[in-house]
Amino acid sequence: MSLVVVPVRYPLSKHSKATLEEAVRIAEERDADLTVLHVDLFQDNRNVSRVDLKREVESKLGRLDRARYV
């Protein structure tokens, strides 16, 4: 089974949203699972839970059945 890993910021920036949309397209095309990886570029110790990340992604793209949030 294939896996697509997509790094994103939280909250989603316009670039993260575009990257995520492309990753979803690729995952669907290849029948792959998707891992949405929160990346904190500024190391500011902001606590973002997986639930927060999932809600943000699903509010922009809808429910993703084969997605994991890290």
NORZIKA-V164910 format. One record per pair of residues at least 12 apart in sequence whose ideal C-beta (glycine too) atoms are under 10 Angstrom apart, sorted by the first residue. I is the first residue (numbers start at 1). J is the second residue. Records with the same first field share a line. If there is no record, write none. Layout:
I->J, J
This chain:
1->30, 31, 32, 33, 66
2->26, 27, 29, 30, 31, 32, 33, 34
3->27, 30, 32, 33, 34, 35, 66, 68
4->22, 23, 24, 25, 26, 27, 28, 29, 30, 32, 33, 34, 35, 36, 66, 67
5->23, 27, 32, 33, 34, 35, 36, 37, 68, 70
6->19, 20, 21, 22, 23, 24, 26, 27, 34, 35, 36, 37, 39, 57, 67
7->19, 20, 23, 35, 36, 37, 38, 39, 41, 70
8->20, 23, 36, 37, 38, 39, 53, 56, 57, 69
9->38, 39, 40, 41, 42, 48, 56
10->36, 38, 39, 40, 46, 48, 49, 52, 53, 56, 57
11->48, 52, 53, 56, 59, 60
12->36, 53, 56, 57, 59, 60, 61
16->36, 38, 39, 56, 57, 60
17->56, 57, 60, 61
20->34, 36, 56, 57, 60, 61, 64, 67
21->60, 61
23->35, 36, 64, 67
24->36, 57, 61, 62, 64, 66, 67
27->64, 66, 67
28->64, 66
31->66
32->66
33->64, 65, 66, 67, 68
34->57, 64, 65, 66, 67, 68, 69
35->66, 67, 68, 69, 70
36->50, 53, 54, 56, 57, 61, 64, 67, 68, 69, 70
37->53, 68, 69, 70
38->50, 52, 53, 56, 57, 69, 70
39->70
48->69
49->69
50->68, 69, 70
51->69
52->69
53->69, 70
54->67, 68, 69
55->69
56->69
57->69
